[in-house]
Amino acid sequence: MSKPRMGSPTPAIGLAVSRTPWLTAATDDYSRGCYPYKRPLALKKRHVQFNRKHTVSVLLFDVDRRDAGLAWERHGLPPPTWIATNRENGHAHLAYVLDTPVLRTYETTRKPVWLLELVTKAMTAALDADRSYQHFLTKNPLHSDWVVVEVNKTYSLDELCDWIPDEFLDAAARQSRFNLAEAIASTGSSVPKAFDICRHLAYSHWRTVVAEIRATGRSATLEQLTFEALTDPSTGELRLRKDTLDRIIRKVGQWVEQNYDERKADHLLIQRQSRRGKKSARVRRDAMSARVTEAVQSLRRTGQPVTQKAVANLIGCTQQLISSRYRHLLLEHRQAIDTNVPI
């Protein structure tokens, strides 16, 4: 029998719920099929649809491992908005709520759709998530059958890109460019789109491109990759005239050779690592502060003395850590006692 989870969801989960379609697909048992229900009834089911047909407002990942709830920490990814874990086997669905939903239709601009695909592929690889997952039904974070961990945080696609390690972004970008080439085929040959493909290829392999141009005056690697991306696999013909494509490759290669160097690349890498480090430290600090506050409240409820040693033993850390970084939370507790503030 379906039971709703006790307690109120975070505003981030509330935002995801508000974006679900009024007729939402849901089920309690996959073997019995999936059917559309009105939203209030659907949200009582174990598995529910969060994204509309042509809109993505929540990125969903299916991780089938015992430690699935910690998969995001392995490569320093941001904490999911919620993690719904199966109590029996530890498998989990990780969800990231987007600040702004992405509309996946041909009439919309292509950049957000491509960025969505890039982020989804890169994070799937980084999380080692199920690549065949259809991103349709997910474990309902409002249901009591799952162990749910919530973080009241939403993300933009650009912000997620800053967190994802470069090797996963580069691999996803190489796969996505072939999809861009297919988009060119469906809408007709386009010099601007071909230029974007060549530009991204040059940026991803800039060290090789720069070395080849400085040695021979041209980049055979950039030419080969661009020709492969813009060749129709069914006919083997280029989607643009060869002279036009040669001119694009030459101009892009010259720009990369003049503007990219080792010092600039190292500086950009240091900046990105610094941003990731600050975000990661802030997330861990906030999580630890919440645990200390919860421990203080637990000690107060049970009538035990609130000391640094008692709090450290309760949450499983050292007394020195509490003293050096979270002593102010205990001071707030003492001030609350002095002013007779109720628990």
C-alpha positions in Angstrom: 0.0 0.0 0.0 1.3 3.4 -0.9 2.3 5.7 2.0 3.4 9.3 1.7 6.7 10.2 3.4 6.4 12.1 6.6 7.5 15.7 6.8 7.5 18.6 4.3 9.8 18.5 1.2 12.4 21.1 0.6 11.5 24.1 -1.6 13.7 22.6 -4.3 11.6 19.4 -4.4 8.5 21.5 -4.2 9.6 23.4 -7.3 10.2 20.1 -9.2 6.7 18.9 -8.1 5.1 22.1 -9.3 6.5 21.6 -12.7 5.2 18.1 -13.2 2.3 17.8 -15.7 -1.2 17.7 -14.3 -1.6 14.2 -15.8 1.5 12.5 -14.6 2.7 8.9 -15.4 3.2 6.9 -12.2 3.1 3.3 -10.9 3.6 1.3 -7.7 4.8 -1.8 -9.6 6.4 -1.8 -13.1 5.1 -5.3 -13.7 1.5 -3.9 -13.6 2.2 -1.2 -16.1 2.4 2.6 -16.0 -0.6 4.8 -16.3 -1.4 8.6 -16.2 -2.9 9.9 -13.0 -3.9 13.4 -11.8 -0.9 14.9 -10.0 -2.1 14.6 -6.4 -2.8 10.8 -6.9 0.4 10.3 -8.9 2.6 11.7 -6.1 1.4 8.9 -3.8 2.9 6.3 -6.1 6.4 4.8 -5.7 7.6 5.8 -9.2 6.5 9.0 -10.8 7.2 11.2 -13.9 8.8 14.6 -13.2 9.7 15.9 -16.7 7.1 16.9 -19.3 7.1 15.5 -22.8 9.2 18.3 -24.4 10.7 19.9 -21.3 13.5 18.8 -18.9 13.3 20.4 -15.5 15.1 17.6 -13.5 18.2 15.7 -14.5 17.8 12.1 -13.3 20.5 9.4 -13.0 20.0 5.7 -12.1 23.0 4.3 -10.2 22.8 0.6 -9.6 25.5 0.0 -6.9 25.5 -0.5 -3.1 27.1 2.9 -2.5 24.9 4.7 -5.1 24.0 7.5 -2.7 27.7 8.5 -2.6 28.5 8.3 -6.3 28.5 12.1 -6.7 31.4 12.5 -4.3 33.8 10.2 -6.3 34.6 12.9 -8.9 33.7 16.0 -6.9 30.2 16.5 -8.5 27.7 18.8 -6.7 25.3 17.2 -4.2 22.0 16.1 -5.8 18.8 18.0 -5.0 17.6 14.7 -3.7 18.8 11.0 -3.5 16.1 8.3 -3.3 17.7 5.0 -2.2 16.3 1.5 -2.2 16.5 0.2 1.4 17.1 -3.4 0.2 20.0 -3.1 -2.3 21.3 0.4 -1.9 20.6 1.4 -5.5 19.5 5.0 -6.0 18.2 7.6 -8.3 20.0 11.0 -8.1 18.1 14.1 -9.2 19.3 17.6 -10.0 16.6 20.2 -10.3 17.4 22.9 -12.9 16.9 26.6 -12.3 15.3 27.0 -15.7 13.7 24.1 -17.6 15.1 23.3 -21.0 12.6 23.0 -23.9 13.6 20.2 -26.3 11.9 21.2 -29.6 13.2 22.0 -33.0 11.9 25.6 -32.8 14.0 26.5 -29.8 17.6 27.6 -29.9 20.0 24.8 -30.3 22.6 25.8 -27.6 20.6 24.9 -24.4 19.6 21.6 -26.0 23.2 20.7 -26.8 24.4 21.8 -23.4 21.7 19.7 -21.8 22.9 16.6 -23.8 26.5 17.4 -22.9 25.9 17.7 -19.2 23.7 14.6 -19.1 26.2 12.4 -20.9 29.2 13.7 -18.9 27.4 13.3 -15.5 26.2 9.8 -16.5 29.8 8.8 -17.2 31.1 10.5 -14.0 28.5 8.8 -11.8 28.8 5.5 -13.6 25.1 5.6 -14.0 22.9 3.4 -16.2 23.4 4.6 -19.8 20.2 2.9 -20.9 18.0 4.7 -18.3 15.2 6.5 -20.1 14.9 9.4 -17.7 11.2 9.0 -17.5 10.0 7.4 -14.3 12.0 7.9 -11.1 11.8 6.9 -7.4 9.3 9.3 -5.9 11.1 11.4 -3.2 7.8 11.9 -1.5 7.2 8.2 -0.8 8.1 6.4 2.4 9.5 3.3 0.6 12.7 5.1 -0.2 15.5 6.5 2.0 15.6 10.1 0.8 18.4 12.6 1.4 17.5 16.2 0.4 19.6 19.3 -0.4 17.7 22.5 -0.9 19.7 23.4 -4.0 18.9 23.9 -7.7 21.4 24.2 -10.5 21.9 25.9 -13.9 23.5 23.9 -16.7 26.6 26.3 -16.7 27.0 25.7 -13.0 26.9 21.9 -13.5 29.6 22.3 -16.2 31.9 24.0 -13.8 31.7 21.0 -11.5 32.1 18.2 -14.0 35.8 17.1 -14.5 37.2 18.0 -17.9 37.9 14.5 -19.1 34.2 13.6 -18.9 33.1 16.9 -20.6 35.6 16.3 -23.4 34.4 12.7 -24.0 30.8 13.8 -24.0 31.5 16.7 -26.3 33.1 14.4 -28.9 30.0 12.1 -28.8 27.6 15.1 -29.0 29.2 16.7 -32.1 28.0 13.8 -34.3 24.5 14.7 -33.1 25.1 18.3 -34.1 26.1 17.1 -37.5 22.9 15.2 -37.8 21.0 18.3 -36.9 22.8 20.1 -39.8 21.6 17.4 -42.1 18.0 17.7 -41.0 18.0 21.5 -41.4 20.2 21.9 -44.4 23.9 22.9 -44.7 24.8 25.7 -42.4 28.1 27.5 -42.2 27.5 28.9 -38.7 26.8 25.4 -37.3 29.8 23.9 -39.1 31.9 26.7 -37.7 30.6 25.8 -34.1 31.6 22.2 -34.6 35.1 23.1 -35.9 35.5 25.6 -33.1 34.6 23.1 -30.3 37.0 20.5 -31.9 39.8 23.0 -32.0 39.2 24.1 -28.3 39.2 20.4 -27.2 42.5 19.6 -28.9 44.1 23.0 -28.8 47.6 21.7 -27.8 47.8 19.4 -30.8 46.3 22.1 -33.1 48.8 24.8 -32.0 51.8 22.4 -32.3 50.9 21.3 -35.8 50.2 24.8 -37.1 53.4 26.2 -35.7 55.3 23.2 -37.2 53.7 22.9 -40.7 51.3 25.9 -41.0 48.2 23.6 -40.9 46.6 21.2 -38.5 45.9 17.7 -39.9 44.2 16.6 -36.7 41.7 19.5 -36.8 41.0 18.8 -40.5 40.5 15.1 -40.0 38.1 15.5 -37.0 36.1 18.2 -38.7 35.7 16.3 -41.9 34.6 13.2 -39.9 32.0 15.2 -38.0 30.6 16.8 -41.1 30.5 13.8 -43.3 27.2 12.1 -44.0 27.6 8.5 -42.8 25.1 7.2 -45.2 26.5 8.7 -48.4 30.1 9.6 -47.4 29.7 13.1 -48.7 30.5 16.3 -47.0 27.6 18.4 -45.8 29.4 21.6 -46.9 31.5 22.5 -50.0 35.1 21.5 -49.4 36.6 24.9 -50.1 34.1 26.5 -47.6 35.1 24.0 -45.0 38.8 24.4 -45.7 38.4 28.1 -45.1 36.6 27.6 -41.8 39.3 25.2 -40.6 42.1 27.6 -41.6 40.5 30.6 -39.8 39.7 28.7 -36.6 43.1 27.1 -36.5 44.8 30.6 -36.9 42.7 32.0 -34.1 43.5 29.2 -31.7 47.2 29.4 -32.5 47.2 33.1 -31.7 45.1 33.1 -28.6 45.8 29.8 -26.8 48.9 29.1 -24.9 50.1 27.0 -21.9 50.1 29.9 -19.4 46.5 30.8 -20.2 45.3 27.2 -20.1 47.0 26.7 -16.7 45.4 29.9 -15.4 41.9 28.9 -16.6 42.4 25.4 -15.0 43.5 27.0 -11.7 40.4 29.2 -11.8 38.1 26.4 -12.4 39.7 24.2 -9.8 39.5 27.1 -7.3 35.7 27.5 -8.0 35.1 23.8 -7.6 37.1 23.7 -4.4 35.3 26.6 -2.8 31.9 25.1 -3.7 32.8 21.7 -2.4 34.2 23.2 0.9 31.0 25.3 1.3 28.8 22.3 0.8 30.7 20.2 3.3 30.8 23.0 5.8 27.1 23.6 5.6 26.4 19.8 5.9 28.6 19.6 9.0 27.0 22.6 10.6 23.6 21.0 10.1 24.8 17.8 11.8 26.3 19.7 14.7 23.0 21.7 15.1 21.0 18.5 15.0 23.3 16.9 17.7 23.0 19.9 19.9 19.2 19.8 19.7 19.2 16.0 20.4 21.3 16.5 23.5 19.0 19.3 24.7 15.9 17.1 24.2 17.4 14.3 26.2 18.6 16.6 29.0 22.3 15.8 28.5 25.0 18.5 28.9 25.9 20.1 25.6 29.7 19.9 25.5 32.1 19.8 22.6 33.1 16.2 23.6 29.4 15.1 23.7 28.7 16.6 20.3 31.8 15.2 18.7 31.0 11.7 20.1 27.5 11.9 18.8 28.3 12.8 15.2 31.6 10.8 15.0 34.3 13.5 14.6 37.1 14.9 16.8 36.6 17.4 19.6 39.3 19.5 18.0 37.2 20.0 14.9 34.2 21.1 16.9 36.4 23.5 18.9 38.1 25.1 15.9 35.2 25.4 13.4 31.8 24.9 15.1 32.2 26.3 18.6 29.9 29.2 17.6 27.0 26.8 17.3 27.5 25.7 20.9 27.8 29.3 22.0 24.4 30.0 20.3 23.0 27.1 22.4 24.3 28.6 25.6 22.8 32.0 24.7 19.5 30.4 23.9 19.5 28.9 27.5 20.4 32.2 29.0 17.5 33.9 27.3 15.1 31.0 28.0 14.5 30.3 24.3 12.4 27.0 24.0 13.8 24.0 22.1 
